[in-house]
Amino acid sequence: MTSATTTDGTSPGPDLFDPLPLGAATCQNRIALAPMTVAYANPDGTVSDAEIEHYARRAQGGVALVITEHFTVNEAGRQLPRQTVVDREDKLPGLAALAEAVHEEGALIVAQIGHAGRYAGPWDRYEERPRLAPSAVPFTLLPGRIVTPTEMTTTDIARTVADTAAAASLTRKVITAAIASGATACAITSAWNIARFLGVSSSCGATAFTRIPCGRSSISRMRVKWTRAALLTP
Ligand SMILES: Cc1cc2nc3c(=O)[nH]c(=O)nc-3n(C[C@H](O)[C@H](O)[C@H](O)COP(=O)(O)O)c2cc1C
């Protein structure tokens, strides 16, 4: 479908149903599914049949780009019991089946990976293990329930960044294996953990990273750099 022309002869820009080049691949139209958590994974974090059906149906309905819900990069960052975990090779067959089912419906898929940080679950047992945050600043988790997360050490920060890059590398393996066009992409959800280092309300700790403004942003920059490198490495 080509774009229409306005009465004064100017182009209104691309049509919603025009194809959209995306790297080496092309989206069939400009409709994308926003990441929305449904948490249909198996309890061990592998992709379930229900999850595959859920995303394949979105693609069947005409969405050209499926952005998955937030998949966690490790157990420390897991928010929900039925959340998909992208931490080891044993998750690859399920992820590959998911990518393949979406591609069969003519859509591209992007895996959103992230770490829930201070929002990691289960919330009913919040105090049982450390919930990682830039600083141990109390906050309202639920109405009437104030909790205090644990300040990340430099090792915690390095592990989270490395696990994000490793998860990107794993998702890349299945996407390239399952799609002939060679499109690889990875969306990193940033609001919950690493980006918290940028906010003064959640980050007032004494680590070298939070003392100076460029130290705070260096973690986000480091994560993007490492993840990008993981995606580009053959
Ligand atoms: C039930 C639900 C689950 C969501 N899960 C995620 C998620 O996993 N990752 C994410 O980045 N955003 C998530 N979002 C945010 C949506 O992607 C979207 O940005 C938000 O709903 C704002 O878009 P809207 O104004 O069109 O509703 C979720 C939203 C809803 C309502």
The ligand as an ORCA input file, in Angstrom:
! r2SCAN-3c Opt
* xyz 0 1
  C      -1.013     -5.312     32.208
  C       0.169     -4.534     31.702
  C       1.406     -5.134     31.665
  C       2.519     -4.414     31.203
  N       3.746     -5.037     31.127
  C       4.801     -4.346     30.662
  C       6.065     -4.985     30.491
  O       6.232     -6.195     30.761
  N       7.091     -4.223     30.031
  C       6.948     -2.894     29.704
  O       7.925     -2.251     29.292
  N       5.754     -2.289     29.810
  C       4.691     -2.969     30.269
  N       3.482     -2.358     30.342
  C       3.347     -0.972     29.839
  C       2.784     -0.979     28.418
  O       3.707     -1.557     27.505
  C       2.490      0.439     27.915
  O       3.685      1.173     27.860
  C       1.561      1.160     28.830
  O       0.396      0.397     28.985
  C       1.238      2.571     28.257
  O       0.636      2.446     27.022
  P      -0.876      2.938     26.803
  O      -0.866      4.379     27.161
  O      -1.156      2.689     25.352
  O      -1.703      2.068     27.724
  C       2.365     -3.061     30.797
  C       1.098     -2.479     30.838
  C       0.021     -3.184     31.272
  C      -1.328     -2.512     31.298
*
